[in-house]
Amino acid sequence: MARNPNFRQAVKSEQNLYEDIIIESMKIYGQDVYYLPRTIVNENTILGEDVASSFAAAYKIEMYLENTEGFEGEGDLFTKFGVEIRDEATFIVARKRWSQTVASSSNAITVLRPKEGDLIWLQLSNKLFEILHVEHESPFYQLSNLPTYKMRCQLFEYSGEDIDTGIGDINSIQSDFGYRVSLTMDSDGTADGYTVGENVTQTFTSGTILTGEVAAWSDSDNILHLVNFGADDGAFHLPVTGRQVVGALSNNIATPSAVTEEIKQSENEQNDTFETTNDVMSFLDFSETNPFGDVQ
């Protein structure tokens, strides 16, 4: 028997009303977040990863945080390697608002839906979450349409990505937790100093060009802090003394007299101990002949 022709599920006016109600509820009960699309810089096609990913934009939009009683996941784990925070969260966003706010033609984004690997900055807790999976069929065609996206996310672990969104709180993740070096310059330079966020270059005697991003510049002691630096030959290099550092925007030119690595660590870490010790055998035991078997 055929369906009753007097009842229709795909009534456009009802779909629009349902979608507007969802949007209004999110504006009332949701949270203001920033959506950060990921830009693939140099993808490893074998492992399917991109260590050098960059996040150059942030779009503000309201989302509903489904975890009303706190973050999900394994929470805080205390292991012999330190403390790991494995918070997880589920965000819901209206498709219509996504198209208007994030996927707008005026924005530098090429995908038509939230994408796995992109980030969400939750202002409520000042945390970045990475999207693991996007569910695009929930709720499942209640009015023969799909009004929302549901994104399952986990707390983002920063590992050297370039974050330059124009939002100070978000950008500070890079400068606070990224690997960086400090250069003690011999003077202020030829201009008024370096500009935070600009790229600087240093050319070695071999012709190799090292490029870095200014994380901070101190006029009082002429110290330049650099992050995201890399050379055009693909090898790892630290800045060197005695060679000019040129600012791309400020056109400032100065020469470093000292270069120091800045490695943030907690009071319980032993990096310095391992680096300075002369006796490897004092903390590594090479007497074990069968490391995969039982202790004899």
N, C-alpha and C positions, 0 to 999 in steps of 0.2 A: 504494500500500500504506500502511495506517495505521501510526502509530508503535507500538512495543512497549508494551503496557499494563503490563508488569512494571517499567518504569523511569519514574520521575517526576522532573522537574526542580524543581518548586516544592514541596519538602518543607519545611514550616515549621520543624521542628526543625533541619534542616541550615542553613537560612537564618539562624536565630538563632545557631547555633554559628559560622558564618562571620562574622557581624557582631560577635560577642563577641571573636573572634580579632583582627579588625581593630582594635577598640577597645583591646584589651590591647597590641597592637603599637604603637599610637600613644602609649599611656601610657609605653611603654618607650623608643621611638625618637623620639617627637615633641617638640615645644616648647610651653611654656606661653605663650599669647598672650592678648591682650585684643581682643574684638570690639566695634567701635564702630558702632552703627547710625546712619545719617544721618537727620536730621529736616529735611524740606523746609520752609523758612520763607517764601520768596517766589519761586516758580518763574517763570522766563521761558518762557512757552508757545511762543514763536517759536523761540528758540534751544535750548530744552530744558535750561536750566541754572539753578542756584540759587546765586548767589554768597554769599548770606547763610545758607547751611546751618549747622546746629548739631549738635553731638555731645554729648549730655547723659548718656550712660551708657556703661559699659564692662563686658563680661562675660568672665570668665576661662574659658578652655577650652583643651584640648590639641589641637594640629594637627600634622600631619606636613609638614615642609618638604622638598619633592621635590628641590630643588636641592642635591645633596650636595657638589658641587664648587665652590660659590660662587654668587652671584647671577647671573642671566642679564641680558639686555638689552644696551644699548650701553655700559654702564659709565660711566666718567668721560670727558666730552667737554670739550676745551679749545678754546673759540672766541673770537672777538674781542669777544663780549659777556660773557665770563667762563667759569666752570666750571659745567657741568651734570652732575648725577649721575642717570643713567637706569637704575638697578637695577630688575630685575624678579624676581619670585619666584612659585612655585606652591605653594599650601597645600592640604592635603587634610584634611577633617574628616568624622567619622562622623555619619551622619544621626541615629542614635539619640542620640548625645551632644549633637548640636545641639538636638534637641527637648527634652532634659532640662535643658540648661544655658542656652542662649540663648533659644530659642523657648518657654520655660516661661511658663505663664499668669500667674506672679507678676512677670514682667519687663515693662517698658514697650516692647514690640516687637510690631509688627503683622504682620510677614511670616513665612511658614512656611519660608523657606529663605534662605541668604545672598543678599544683594542687591548688584547692581552699584552702585558709588558709596559703599558702606560701607567702613570702615577696619579694618585689622588692625594692632595694635601688637605688634611682635616684640621681646620683652624681650632676646633674645640679642644684638641689634645696636642696641637703642634706636631703632628706626625705625618710621615709620608707612607702611603700604602701602595703596593704594586698589585695591579690587576692580574689574577691568575686565570680566571675564567669569566666569560660573559654569557649569561643565560638570556636568550632573546625570545623565549617562548614561555614566559611566566609573568602573569597568569595566562593560561593556555586558551586563547581564542574565546574568551567569554562572550564577546559580542562580535565574533568573527574578525577581531583585530588584535594587535599586539601593542599596547600603549606604553610599555616600559622596558628598560634594560635592567637586569639584576647582575651586579658585579661582585664576585667573591675575591677578596683581596687579603694579602698578608703584609705585615710590616716590612717596609723596604729597607734593605741592607745596603748602605752606600759602599761602592767599591771603585771609586775613581771616575764616575760619570761626570760629564760637563753639565752643570746646572746654571743656567743664566736666563732666568725668567723675568727679571725686572722686579720681583717681589723679594724684599730684603730678607724676611724670615726664611724663605725657601732657599735663597742663594747662600745663606749662612751655613747650610749643611755642608756645602762644598769646602768653604774656607775653614770650618771648624773641625771637620772630620777627614778631609782629604790630605793626601801626601803633598807636602810643599817644602820649599826651601826659602831661606832668607838670605838676601844679598846686602852686605854692607857697602854702600856706594861711597866713592871718594868725594862726592859733592852732590848738590841738588840737581846738577845737570845744566843743560843749556836753556831749559824752559822753567816752568813753575812746578816741576816734579811730575810724577807719573799719575795716571788716572786709573782709579779702581775699575776693573772690568775690561780694560784695554789689553790687547796683545802686545807683547814686546818680543824682540828678536835679538839674538846674539850669534855672530858669525865666527866660527872657530878658524884657526890657521889652516885647517884642512879644507875649508870651504863649506863644511857642514853648517847648516843654519838651525839653531835651536829656537823654538817658539814657546812662549809661556803666557799665562794670563795673570794679570796683577790682582792679587787678593787683598793687599793692603799696601799703603805707602806712608811712611812716617817721616815728616819733614824735620822733626826735632833731631833725629839721629841718622837720617838718610838711609833707612833700612827698607828694602823692597822685598815683599813677600810674593812668591810666585806659586801657582798651582797649574795643573794640566799642561805641563811642559813636555815637549817631545821634539825630536830632530827629524829632518827630512830624509835621513838615510835609514830610518826605521830602527835604529839601535838606541839603547838607553844612554843618555848623557846627562850629567849634571852641569849647570852653568859653571864657567871658569872665571878666574880672576884675570884682570889685565886686558879684557876684551870689552868693547863698548856694548851697552844694552840700549836699544833704540825703541821708543814707544811709538806704536802705530797711529794713535790718536793725538797724543800730547806732543809728539815729535821731540820728546825729551831724550837727551843722550847723556849717559853717565857710565862710569866704569867701576865694577865691583872690586873691592880690595879683600873681601872675605866672603866665603860661601858656607852656609850651615844648613844641614838637613833638619827639618822640624818634624819630629815623630811624636804624636800625642800618645800617651800611655797612662794607665792607671797605676796606683801605688803598689799593686800586687804583681804587675808584670815584671818579667826578668829579661827583657830584651837586652838591656845594657850589660847584664851579667854574662849572658851568652856571648855577646860581641867582644867583651874585653878579656874574657878568660883565656889563659894560655894552655890549659890542660883540658883537652876535649874529653879524656877518659874520666874526668871528675863528674860529668853528668850524663855521659853516654856509655853504655855497657856493650862492648863488642865481643864479649866472651860467649854469648849465646849462639850455639851452632844450629839450633832449630827454632827459629822465631815463631813458627806457625804451629808448633806442637806443645805438649805439656812440659812444664818445668821438670828437669831431671833432678 
